[in-house]
Amino acid sequence: ITFGHHMLAWFEMLARDYQRLQGCRKRVNVLPLGSAALAGTTYPIDRNYTAELLGFERPCNNSLDGVSDRDFAIEFISDASLIMMHLSRFSEELVLWTSAQFNFINLPYRFCTGSSIMPQKKNPDVPELVRGKTGRVYGSLISLLTLMKSQPLAYNKDYQEDKEPLFDTVDTLLGSLRAFADMMPHITTNKENMRAAAMQGFSTATDLADYLVGKDMPFRDAHEVVGSAVAYGVANNKDLSEMTLTELNKFSDIIEDDVFAVLTLEGSVAARNHLGGTAPEQVKARVKEALEKINK
C-alpha cells in the first residue's frame, strides 16, 4: 500500500459523508411554519409561498408531524456521528504514525503539545482531541433517540432537551473538521521509515505465489513453494528480494530472472494496476477524479 492510496481511502469515506449531508439537507429542509400548535391555522395563509420566501424546499404535509417530528435533528446527528467515526479512525492512525515506534509522519508543533513530565515528547493533540470528541457526538445521538423513543404526538415539553445535543454536535463537528482541514496539508512523511516497515514480514510473498501461478503452477503448490522460501528467509535473515536466483531455484526450477521485477516493493505495487488498485497509475487517476469532485 502506498501512502497516496491510503489517503484516498479516507477521501472515499469523507466523500460519502458529504453525500449523506446533501441528502440530509434535502429531507430536513421542510417548512413547519403554519402548523401552529398541532392542527394548523384558520387564517388564509399560503404555505408554499412562505416556504419559497424562506428558502425551504417545500412545506410539511402534515401539521401534527410538523410540530412533533425531530427526525431532522436525529438524522443530522447520525450523519455527524459517521463523520466523527471516520475522523476518529483517521486520528487513531495519525497517533500511531507519529509515535516513536512507527515514526511515519510529522505533525507541525502548532497541532501538538509537550508532555507534562517528559520534555522530549510531542503529543499529537488534534488527533487525540478529535478521537475523544467522537464519543461526545455519539452521546448526543443516543440522547436524542432516547428522548424521542416514547413521545406521543404532538408537542411535549420534553422537546426542549433537543437543542443542547443538536447545537453541541454542530459546534463539535465544525471544530473537528476545521482542525483537520488546517492540519492535513502540513503533515510531512518519513518515506524511508515507511519503506523499511513495508519491507518487513516478507510482504512480497503473495507476489511470488502469483508469479508461480502465472507460470502455470497450481496456487496450492505455489503456496507451499513460497512457504518454504519464506522459512529459508527467516532462517537466514534474508528477504525474498535479497535471495539469488540459485537460492530461489532450490524451491522451484520454474523461477527465472524475471521474478525479481515482482519481488520489489515497486513491482508489487505496480502489479495491482486495476480500478481501485495501488499502482501509481491508478492512484494518480483517482487523485485527479477526487480533485475534480472537490472543485465542483
Phi and psi in degrees as GROMACS dihedral restraints (atoms count N, CA, C in turn):
[ dihedral_restraints ]
;  ai    aj    ak    al  type     phi  dphi    fc
    3     4     5     6     1   -90.5    20    10
    4     5     6     7     1   160.5    20    10
    6     7     8     9     1   -61.4    20    10
    7     8     9    10     1   -39.2    20    10
    9    10    11    12     1   -62.5    20    10
   10    11    12    13     1   -42.7    20    10
   12    13    14    15     1   -63.2    20    10
   13    14    15    16     1   -39.7    20    10
   15    16    17    18     1   -63.0    20    10
   16    17    18    19     1   -44.3    20    10
   18    19    20    21     1   -63.9    20    10
   19    20    21    22     1   -35.1    20    10
   21    22    23    24     1   -66.2    20    10
   22    23    24    25     1   -27.8    20    10
   24    25    26    27     1   -61.7    20    10
   25    26    27    28     1   -41.2    20    10
   27    28    29    30     1   -68.9    20    10
   28    29    30    31     1   -35.2    20    10
   30    31    32    33     1   -60.3    20    10
   31    32    33    34     1   -43.6    20    10
   33    34    35    36     1   -60.2    20    10
   34    35    36    37     1   -41.3    20    10
   36    37    38    39     1   -64.9    20    10
   37    38    39    40     1   -47.1    20    10
   39    40    41    42     1   -69.6    20    10
   40    41    42    43     1   -30.4    20    10
   42    43    44    45     1   -64.9    20    10
   43    44    45    46     1   -40.2    20    10
   45    46    47    48     1   -65.1    20    10
   46    47    48    49     1   -38.4    20    10
   48    49    50    51     1   -60.1    20    10
   49    50    51    52     1   -42.2    20    10
   51    52    53    54     1   -62.4    20    10
   52    53    54    55     1   -42.9    20    10
   54    55    56    57     1   -63.1    20    10
   55    56    57    58     1   -38.6    20    10
   57    58    59    60     1   -63.7    20    10
   58    59    60    61     1   -40.8    20    10
   60    61    62    63     1   -65.0    20    10
   61    62    63    64     1   -36.9    20    10
   63    64    65    66     1   -63.3    20    10
   64    65    66    67     1   -43.8    20    10
   66    67    68    69     1   -65.2    20    10
   67    68    69    70     1   -38.1    20    10
   69    70    71    72     1   -61.4    20    10
   70    71    72    73     1   -45.5    20    10
   72    73    74    75     1   -60.3    20    10
   73    74    75    76     1   -40.5    20    10
   75    76    77    78     1   -62.0    20    10
   76    77    78    79     1   -39.1    20    10
   78    79    80    81     1   -77.5    20    10
   79    80    81    82     1   -32.8    20    10
   81    82    83    84     1   -92.6    20    10
   82    83    84    85     1   -10.1    20    10
   84    85    86    87     1   -82.3    20    10
   85    86    87    88     1    57.9    20    10
   87    88    89    90     1  -119.9    20    10
   88    89    90    91     1   132.5    20    10
   90    91    92    93     1   -81.7    20    10
   91    92    93    94     1   120.1    20    10
   93    94    95    96     1   -87.7    20    10
   94    95    96    97     1   -15.3    20    10
   96    97    98    99     1   -56.0    20    10
   97    98    99   100     1   131.0    20    10
   99   100   101   102     1   107.8    20    10
  100   101   102   103     1   -11.3    20    10
  102   103   104   105     1   -73.9    20    10
  103   104   105   106     1   -18.2    20    10
  105   106   107   108     1    56.6    20    10
  106   107   108   109     1  -144.7    20    10
  108   109   110   111     1   -70.2    20    10
  109   110   111   112     1   -36.6    20    10
  111   112   113   114     1  -172.8    20    10
  112   113   114   115     1   -18.8    20    10
  114   115   116   117     1  -121.6    20    10
  115   116   117   118     1    15.7    20    10
  117   118   119   120     1    80.9    20    10
  118   119   120   121     1  -168.5    20    10
  120   121   122   123     1  -132.4    20    10
  121   122   123   124     1   156.7    20    10
  123   124   125   126     1   -87.3    20    10
  124   125   126   127     1    -7.8    20    10
  126   127   128   129     1   -73.9    20    10
  127   128   129   130     1   148.2    20    10
  129   130   131   132     1   -78.9    20    10
  130   131   132   133     1    78.5    20    10
  132   133   134   135     1   -96.7    20    10
  133   134   135   136     1   157.5    20    10
  135   136   137   138     1  -115.4    20    10
  136   137   138   139     1    94.0    20    10
  138   139   140   141     1   -68.9    20    10
  139   140   141   142     1   -33.0    20    10
  141   142   143   144     1   -64.3    20    10
  142   143   144   145     1   -41.9    20    10
  144   145   146   147     1   -66.7    20    10
  145   146   147   148     1   -40.2    20    10
  147   148   149   150     1   -62.1    20    10
  148   149   150   151     1   -43.7    20    10
  150   151   152   153     1   -60.8    20    10
  151   152   153   154     1   -41.5    20    10
  153   154   155   156     1   -63.5    20    10
  154   155   156   157     1   -43.9    20    10
  156   157   158   159     1   -64.3    20    10
  157   158   159   160     1   -36.8    20    10
  159   160   161   162     1   -89.8    20    10
  160   161   162   163     1    -0.4    20    10
  162   163   164   165     1    84.2    20    10
  163   164   165   166     1    18.7    20    10
  165   166   167   168     1   -89.9    20    10
  166   167   168   169     1   154.0    20    10
  168   169   170   171     1   -68.0    20    10
  169   170   171   172     1   -38.5    20    10
  171   172   173   174     1  -168.5    20    10
  172   173   174   175     1   165.0    20    10
  174   175   176   177     1   -82.5    20    10
  175   176   177   178     1   158.2    20    10
  177   178   179   180     1   -66.9    20    10
  178   179   180   181     1   152.8    20    10
  180   181   182   183     1   -89.6    20    10
  181   182   183   184     1   -11.2    20    10
  183   184   185   186     1  -140.3    20    10
  184   185   186   187     1   122.8    20    10
  186   187   188   189     1   -64.4    20    10
  187   188   189   190     1   -36.4    20    10
  189   190   191   192     1   -66.4    20    10
  190   191   192   193     1   -44.1    20    10
  192   193   194   195     1   -66.7    20    10
  193   194   195   196     1   -37.7    20    10
  195   196   197   198     1   -61.5    20    10
  196   197   198   199     1   -31.9    20    10
  198   199   200   201     1   -84.3    20    10
  199   200   201   202     1   -39.8    20    10
  201   202   203   204     1   -98.6    20    10
  202   203   204   205     1   -10.0    20    10
  204   205   206   207     1   -76.9    20    10
  205   206   207   208     1   138.0    20    10
  207   208   209   210     1  -129.0    20    10
  208   209   210   211     1    22.6    20    10
  210   211   212   213     1   -59.3    20    10
  211   212   213   214     1   -34.1    20    10
  213   214   215   216     1   -59.7    20    10
  214   215   216   217     1   -40.8    20    10
  216   217   218   219     1   -74.1    20    10
  217   218   219   220     1   -41.7    20    10
  219   220   221   222     1   -65.3    20    10
  220   221   222   223     1   -42.9    20    10
  222   223   224   225     1   -64.9    20    10
  223   224   225   226     1   -42.3    20    10
  225   226   227   228     1   -62.6    20    10
  226   227   228   229     1   -45.3    20    10
  228   229   230   231     1   -67.8    20    10
  229   230   231   232     1   -32.1    20    10
  231   232   233   234     1   -63.5    20    10
  232   233   234   235     1   -45.8    20    10
  234   235   236   237     1   -63.9    20    10
  235   236   237   238     1   -39.2    20    10
  237   238   239   240     1   -64.0    20    10
  238   239   240   241     1   -36.0    20    10
  240   241   242   243     1   -64.1    20    10
  241   242   243   244     1   -39.2    20    10
  243   244   245   246     1   -65.5    20    10
  244   245   246   247     1   -42.1    20    10
  246   247   248   249     1   -61.4    20    10
  247   248   249   250     1   -46.8    20    10
  249   250   251   252     1   -65.1    20    10
  250   251   252   253     1   -34.7    20    10
  252   253   254   255     1   -61.9    20    10
  253   254   255   256     1   -43.2    20    10
  255   256   257   258     1   -64.9    20    10
  256   257   258   259     1   -44.5    20    10
  258   259   260   261     1   -64.1    20    10
  259   260   261   262     1   -34.6    20    10
  261   262   263   264     1   -68.0    20    10
  262   263   264   265     1   -42.0    20    10
  264   265   266   267     1   -63.4    20    10
  265   266   267   268     1   -42.7    20    10
  267   268   269   270     1   -61.1    20    10
  268   269   270   271     1   -43.7    20    10
  270   271   272   273     1   -60.4    20    10
  271   272   273   274     1   -41.7    20    10
  273   274   275   276     1   -58.6    20    10
  274   275   276   277     1   -42.6    20    10
  276   277   278   279     1   -67.2    20    10
  277   278   279   280     1   -40.7    20    10
  279   280   281   282     1   -63.2    20    10
  280   281   282   283     1   -39.5    20    10
  282   283   284   285     1   -62.1    20    10
  283   284   285   286     1   -45.9    20    10
  285   286   287   288     1   -62.9    20    10
  286   287   288   289     1   -44.3    20    10
  288   289   290   291     1   -67.9    20    10
  289   290   291   292     1   -24.0    20    10
  291   292   293   294     1   -87.5    20    10
  292   293   294   295     1   -10.0    20    10
  294   295   296   297     1   -69.8    20    10
  295   296   297   298     1   158.4    20    10
  297   298   299   300     1   -62.2    20    10
  298   299   300   301     1   -28.7    20    10
  300   301   302   303     1   -70.8    20    10
  301   302   303   304     1   -28.5    20    10
  303   304   305   306     1  -105.3    20    10
  304   305   306   307     1   -58.3    20    10
  306   307   308   309     1    53.1    20    10
  307   308   309   310     1    48.7    20    10
  309   310   311   312     1   -87.4    20    10
  310   311   312   313     1   -32.3    20    10
  312   313   314   315     1  -136.0    20    10
  313   314   315   316     1   164.0    20    10
  315   316   317   318     1  -122.6    20    10
  316   317   318   319     1   132.1    20    10
  318   319   320   321     1  -100.5    20    10
  319   320   321   322     1   138.8    20    10
  321   322   323   324     1   -59.1    20    10
  322   323   324   325     1   151.4    20    10
  324   325   326   327     1   -61.0    20    10
  325   326   327   328     1   -28.2    20    10
  327   328   329   330     1   -69.0    20    10
  328   329   330   331     1   -12.7    20    10
  330   331   332   333     1  -103.7    20    10
  331   332   333   334     1    11.5    20    10
  333   334   335   336     1  -135.1    20    10
  334   335   336   337     1   168.8    20    10
  336   337   338   339     1  -136.6    20    10
  337   338   339   340     1   165.0    20    10
  339   340   341   342     1   -82.2    20    10
  340   341   342   343     1   167.3    20    10
  342   343   344   345     1   -79.6    20    10
  343   344   345   346     1   150.1    20    10
  345   346   347   348     1   -72.3    20    10
  346   347   348   349     1   -18.7    20    10
  348   349   350   351     1  -126.7    20    10
  349   350   351   352     1   -26.3    20    10
  351   352   353   354     1  -107.3    20    10
  352   353   354   355     1   104.8    20    10
  354   355   356   357     1   -63.6    20    10
  355   356   357   358     1   -22.0    20    10
  357   358   359   360     1   -86.1    20    10
  358   359   360   361     1    -8.9    20    10
  360   361   362   363     1   -86.5    20    10
  361   362   363   364     1   144.3    20    10
  363   364   365   366     1  -123.7    20    10
  364   365   366   367     1   105.3    20    10
  366   367   368   369     1   -87.5    20    10
  367   368   369   370     1   129.7    20    10
  369   370   371   372     1   -78.2    20    10
  370   371   372   373     1    79.4    20    10
  372   373   374   375     1   -59.7    20    10
  373   374   375   376     1   -49.0    20    10
  375   376   377   378     1   -58.5    20    10
  376   377   378   379     1   -51.6    20    10
  378   379   380   381     1   -59.8    20    10
  379   380   381   382     1   -39.7    20    10
  381   382   383   384     1   -66.9    20    10
  382   383   384   385     1   -40.4    20    10
  384   385   386   387     1   -68.0    20    10
  385   386   387   388     1   -42.1    20    10
  387   388   389   390     1   -63.6    20    10
  388   389   390   391     1   -42.2    20    10
  390   391   392   393     1   -59.3    20    10
  391   392   393   394     1   -40.6    20    10
  393   394   395   396     1   -70.6    20    10
  394   395   396   397     1   -37.7    20    10
  396   397   398   399     1   -72.0    20    10
  397   398   399   400     1   -13.7    20    10
  399   400   401   402     1   -59.7    20    10
  400   401   402   403     1   -41.7    20    10
  402   403   404   405     1   -61.9    20    10
  403   404   405   406     1   -31.2    20    10
  405   406   407   408     1   -64.9    20    10
  406   407   408   409     1   -42.4    20    10
  408   409   410   411     1   -70.0    20    10
  409   410   411   412     1   -41.0    20    10
  411   412   413   414     1   -56.2    20    10
  412   413   414   415     1   -42.4    20    10
  414   415   416   417     1   -61.6    20    10
  415   416   417   418     1   -38.0    20    10
  417   418   419   420     1   -64.7    20    10
  418   419   420   421     1   -40.2    20    10
  420   421   422   423     1   -64.2    20    10
  421   422   423   424     1   -47.9    20    10
  423   424   425   426     1   -64.0    20    10
  424   425   426   427     1   -37.4    20    10
  426   427   428   429     1   -60.6    20    10
  427   428   429   430     1   -45.6    20    10
  429   430   431   432     1   -72.9    20    10
  430   431   432   433     1   -38.7    20    10
  432   433   434   435     1   -61.5    20    10
  433   434   435   436     1   -40.9    20    10
  435   436   437   438     1   -67.6    20    10
  436   437   438   439     1   -38.8    20    10
  438   439   440   441     1   -58.5    20    10
  439   440   441   442     1   -40.6    20    10
  441   442   443   444     1   -91.8    20    10
  442   443   444   445     1    -7.5    20    10
  444   445   446   447     1   -66.3    20    10
  445   446   447   448     1   -20.9    20    10
  447   448   449   450     1  -134.1    20    10
  448   449   450   451     1    30.2    20    10
  450   451   452   453     1   -87.1    20    10
  451   452   453   454     1   119.5    20    10
  453   454   455   456     1   -75.4    20    10
  454   455   456   457     1   158.6    20    10
  456   457   458   459     1   -72.6    20    10
  457   458   459   460     1   139.0    20    10
  459   460   461   462     1  -114.2    20    10
  460   461   462   463     1   -97.6    20    10
  462   463   464   465     1   -82.1    20    10
  463   464   465   466     1   139.6    20    10
  465   466   467   468     1  -131.5    20    10
  466   467   468   469     1   151.7    20    10
  468   469   470   471     1   -61.6    20    10
  469   470   471   472     1   -22.1    20    10
  471   472   473   474     1   -53.8    20    10
  472   473   474   475     1   -29.1    20    10
  474   475   476   477     1   -62.2    20    10
  475   476   477   478     1   -18.1    20    10
  477   478   479   480     1   -64.9    20    10
  478   479   480   481     1   -15.8    20    10
  480   481   482   483     1   -79.1    20    10
  481   482   483   484     1    -0.9    20    10
  483   484   485   486     1   -80.8    20    10
  484   485   486   487     1   -20.3    20    10
  486   487   488   489     1   -69.0    20    10
  487   488   489   490     1   -47.5    20    10
  489   490   491   492     1   -61.6    20    10
  490   491   492   493     1   -49.9    20    10
  492   493   494   495     1   -64.4    20    10
  493   494   495   496     1   -35.8    20    10
  495   496   497   498     1   -67.3    20    10
  496   497   498   499     1   -51.4    20    10
  498   499   500   501     1   -66.8    20    10
  499   500   501   502     1   -37.8    20    10
  501   502   503   504     1   -66.0    20    10
  502   503   504   505     1   -37.0    20    10
  504   505   506   507     1   -64.3    20    10
  505   506   507   508     1   -43.3    20    10
  507   508   509   510     1   -58.4    20    10
  508   509   510   511     1   -47.8    20    10
  510   511   512   513     1   -63.7    20    10
  511   512   513   514     1   -43.8    20    10
  513   514   515   516     1   -65.9    20    10
  514   515   516   517     1   -43.6    20    10
  516   517   518   519     1   -65.5    20    10
  517   518   519   520     1   -47.5    20    10
  519   520   521   522     1   -60.8    20    10
  520   521   522   523     1   -43.9    20    10
  522   523   524   525     1   -62.1    20    10
  523   524   525   526     1   -41.1    20    10
  525   526   527   528     1   -67.7    20    10
  526   527   528   529     1   -43.0    20    10
  528   529   530   531     1   -66.9    20    10
  529   530   531   532     1   -39.7    20    10
  531   532   533   534     1   -64.1    20    10
  532   533   534   535     1   -41.1    20    10
  534   535   536   537     1   -62.5    20    10
  535   536   537   538     1   -43.5    20    10
  537   538   539   540     1   -66.8    20    10
  538   539   540   541     1   -40.8    20    10
  540   541   542   543     1   -63.0    20    10
  541   542   543   544     1   -35.3    20    10
  543   544   545   546     1   -72.9    20    10
  544   545   546   547     1   -37.8    20    10
  546   547   548   549     1   -79.3    20    10
  547   548   549   550     1   -45.4    20    10
  549   550   551   552     1   -57.6    20    10
  550   551   552   553     1   -41.5    20    10
  552   553   554   555     1   -65.3    20    10
  553   554   555   556     1   -15.7    20    10
  555   556   557   558     1  -103.5    20    10
  556   557   558   559     1     4.5    20    10
  558   559   560   561     1   -74.3    20    10
  559   560   561   562     1   135.3    20    10
  561   562   563   564     1  -114.8    20    10
  562   563   564   565     1   150.9    20    10
  564   565   566   567     1  -107.1    20    10
  565   566   567   568     1   148.4    20    10
  567   568   569   570     1  -102.0    20    10
  568   569   570   571     1    86.4    20    10
  570   571   572   573     1   -60.5    20    10
  571   572   573   574     1   -40.4    20    10
  573   574   575   576     1   -65.5    20    10
  574   575   576   577     1   -37.9    20    10
  576   577   578   579     1   -65.1    20    10
  577   578   579   580     1   -40.3    20    10
  579   580   581   582     1   -63.7    20    10
  580   581   582   583     1   -43.4    20    10
  582   583   584   585     1   -63.6    20    10
  583   584   585   586     1   -42.0    20    10
  585   586   587   588     1   -62.9    20    10
  586   587   588   589     1   -39.2    20    10
  588   589   590   591     1   -66.6    20    10
  589   590   591   592     1   -39.1    20    10
  591   592   593   594     1   -66.2    20    10
  592   593   594   595     1   -25.5    20    10
  594   595   596   597     1   -76.7    20    10
  595   596   597   598     1   -16.6    20    10
  597   598   599   600     1   -76.9    20    10
  598   599   600   601     1   153.7    20    10
  600   601   602   603     1    74.9    20    10
  601   602   603   604     1    24.2    20    10
  603   604   605   606     1    51.1    20    10
  604   605   606   607     1    55.3    20    10
  606   607   608   609     1   -66.8    20    10
  607   608   609   610     1   -15.7    20    10
  609   610   611   612     1  -100.3    20    10
  610   611   612   613     1    16.7    20    10
  612   613   614   615     1   -61.6    20    10
  613   614   615   616     1   -40.7    20    10
  615   616   617   618     1   -64.3    20    10
  616   617   618   619     1   -34.8    20    10
  618   619   620   621     1   -63.9    20    10
  619   620   621   622     1   -38.2    20    10
  621   622   623   624     1   -64.3    20    10
  622   623   624   625     1   -41.8    20    10
  624   625   626   627     1   -61.7    20    10
  625   626   627   628     1   -43.8    20    10
  627   628   629   630     1   -63.3    20    10
  628   629   630   631     1   -37.3    20    10
  630   631   632   633     1   -59.8    20    10
  631   632   633   634     1   -45.3    20    10
  633   634   635   636     1   -66.3    20    10
  634   635   636   637     1   -38.3    20    10
  636   637   638   639     1   -62.4    20    10
  637   638   639   640     1   -37.6    20    10
  639   640   641   642     1   -64.4    20    10
  640   641   642   643     1   -18.8    20    10
  642   643   644   645     1   -95.8    20    10
  643   644   645   646     1    18.1    20    10
  645   646   647   648     1    75.4    20    10
  646   647   648   649     1    19.3    20    10
  648   649   650   651     1   -87.0    20    10
  649   650   651   652     1   133.5    20    10
  651   652   653   654     1   -58.1    20    10
  652   653   654   655     1   143.6    20    10
  654   655   656   657     1   -60.6    20    10
  655   656   657   658     1   -35.1    20    10
  657   658   659   660     1   -58.8    20    10
  658   659   660   661     1   -41.9    20    10
  660   661   662   663     1   -71.5    20    10
  661   662   663   664     1   -39.6    20    10
  663   664   665   666     1   -61.7    20    10
  664   665   666   667     1   -38.5    20    10
  666   667   668   669     1   -60.0    20    10
  667   668   669   670     1   -42.0    20    10
  669   670   671   672     1   -69.0    20    10
  670   671   672   673     1   -40.9    20    10
  672   673   674   675     1   -61.3    20    10
  673   674   675   676     1   -47.1    20    10
  675   676   677   678     1   -65.5    20    10
  676   677   678   679     1   -37.7    20    10
  678   679   680   681     1   -59.3    20    10
  679   680   681   682     1   -41.4    20    10
  681   682   683   684     1   -67.3    20    10
  682   683   684   685     1   -39.1    20    10
  684   685   686   687     1   -65.6    20    10
  685   686   687   688     1   -40.3    20    10
  687   688   689   690     1   -66.6    20    10
  688   689   690   691     1   -42.1    20    10
  690   691   692   693     1   -59.0    20    10
  691   692   693   694     1   -40.9    20    10
  693   694   695   696     1   -63.4    20    10
  694   695   696   697     1   -41.8    20    10
  696   697   698   699     1   -64.2    20    10
  697   698   699   700     1   -40.4    20    10
  699   700   701   702     1   -62.5    20    10
  700   701   702   703     1   -44.6    20    10
  702   703   704   705     1   -66.2    20    10
  703   704   705   706     1   -31.0    20    10
  705   706   707   708     1  -109.6    20    10
  706   707   708   709     1     7.6    20    10
  708   709   710   711     1    55.0    20    10
  709   710   711   712     1    49.3    20    10
  711   712   713   714     1  -131.4    20    10
  712   713   714   715     1   131.9    20    10
  714   715   716   717     1   -75.3    20    10
  715   716   717   718     1   160.2    20    10
  717   718   719   720     1   -57.8    20    10
  718   719   720   721     1   -38.7    20    10
  720   721   722   723     1   -70.1    20    10
  721   722   723   724     1   -16.1    20    10
  723   724   725   726     1   -92.5    20    10
  724   725   726   727     1    -8.7    20    10
  726   727   728   729     1   -78.1    20    10
  727   728   729   730     1   149.5    20    10
  729   730   731   732     1   -81.1    20    10
  730   731   732   733     1   165.1    20    10
  732   733   734   735     1   -61.9    20    10
  733   734   735   736     1   -36.8    20    10
  735   736   737   738     1   -60.8    20    10
  736   737   738   739     1   -43.2    20    10
  738   739   740   741     1   -64.3    20    10
  739   740   741   742     1   -43.7    20    10
  741   742   743   744     1   -67.5    20    10
  742   743   744   745     1   -32.6    20    10
  744   745   746   747     1   -67.1    20    10
  745   746   747   748     1   -16.1    20    10
  747   748   749   750     1   -62.0    20    10
  748   749   750   751     1   -26.7    20    10
  750   751   752   753     1   -99.3    20    10
  751   752   753   754     1   -25.6    20    10
  753   754   755   756     1  -164.5    20    10
  754   755   756   757     1   130.5    20    10
  756   757   758   759     1   -83.5    20    10
  757   758   759   760     1    -0.6    20    10
  759   760   761   762     1   -88.9    20    10
  760   761   762   763     1    -5.1    20    10
  762   763   764   765     1   -74.2    20    10
  763   764   765   766     1   129.9    20    10
  765   766   767   768     1  -124.2    20    10
  766   767   768   769     1  -177.2    20    10
  768   769   770   771     1   -58.3    20    10
  769   770   771   772     1   -29.7    20    10
  771   772   773   774     1   -67.2    20    10
  772   773   774   775     1    -8.4    20    10
  774   775   776   777     1   -64.9    20    10
  775   776   777   778     1   -30.0    20    10
  777   778   779   780     1   -68.4    20    10
  778   779   780   781     1   -19.6    20    10
  780   781   782   783     1   -69.3    20    10
  781   782   783   784     1   -25.0    20    10
  783   784   785   786     1  -101.4    20    10
  784   785   786   787     1    -8.5    20    10
  786   787   788   789     1   -90.6    20    10
  787   788   789   790     1    -7.3    20    10
  789   790   791   792     1   -84.9    20    10
  790   791   792   793     1   159.5    20    10
  792   793   794   795     1   -61.3    20    10
  793   794   795   796     1   -41.5    20    10
  795   796   797   798     1   -62.1    20    10
  796   797   798   799     1   -42.8    20    10
  798   799   800   801     1   -66.2    20    10
  799   800   801   802     1   -38.8    20    10
  801   802   803   804     1   -62.5    20    10
  802   803   804   805     1   -45.7    20    10
  804   805   806   807     1   -67.4    20    10
  805   806   807   808     1   -46.3    20    10
  807   808   809   810     1   -63.5    20    10
  808   809   810   811     1   -27.7    20    10
  810   811   812   813     1   -66.9    20    10
  811   812   813   814     1   -21.5    20    10
  813   814   815   816     1   -92.6    20    10
  814   815   816   817     1    59.9    20    10
  816   817   818   819     1   -96.5    20    10
  817   818   819   820     1    73.3    20    10
  819   820   821   822     1  -144.6    20    10
  820   821   822   823     1   165.3    20    10
  822   823   824   825     1   -54.3    20    10
  823   824   825   826     1   122.5    20    10
  825   826   827   828     1    88.4    20    10
  826   827   828   829     1    -2.4    20    10
  828   829   830   831     1   -83.5    20    10
  829   830   831   832     1   177.4    20    10
  831   832   833   834     1   -95.0    20    10
  832   833   834   835     1    -1.4    20    10
  834   835   836   837     1   -59.3    20    10
  835   836   837   838     1   138.6    20    10
  837   838   839   840     1   -51.6    20    10
  838   839   840   841     1   -38.1    20    10
  840   841   842   843     1   -59.1    20    10
  841   842   843   844     1   -42.5    20    10
  843   844   845   846     1   -71.4    20    10
  844   845   846   847     1   -40.1    20    10
  846   847   848   849     1   -62.7    20    10
  847   848   849   850     1   -43.8    20    10
  849   850   851   852     1   -62.5    20    10
  850   851   852   853     1   -39.3    20    10
  852   853   854   855     1   -64.6    20    10
  853   854   855   856     1   -41.5    20    10
  855   856   857   858     1   -68.0    20    10
  856   857   858   859     1   -36.3    20    10
  858   859   860   861     1   -62.7    20    10
  859   860   861   862     1   -43.3    20    10
  861   862   863   864     1   -60.2    20    10
  862   863   864   865     1   -44.7    20    10
  864   865   866   867     1   -63.1    20    10
  865   866   867   868     1   -41.0    20    10
  867   868   869   870     1   -63.1    20    10
  868   869   870   871     1   -43.7    20    10
  870   871   872   873     1   -63.6    20    10
  871   872   873   874     1   -37.5    20    10
  873   874   875   876     1   -64.5    20    10
  874   875   876   877     1   -39.2    20    10
  876   877   878   879     1   -65.0    20    10
  877   878   879   880     1   -43.2    20    10
  879   880   881   882     1   -65.7    20    10
  880   881   882   883     1   -37.1    20    10
  882   883   884   885     1   -85.9    20    10
  883   884   885   886     1     0.2    20    10
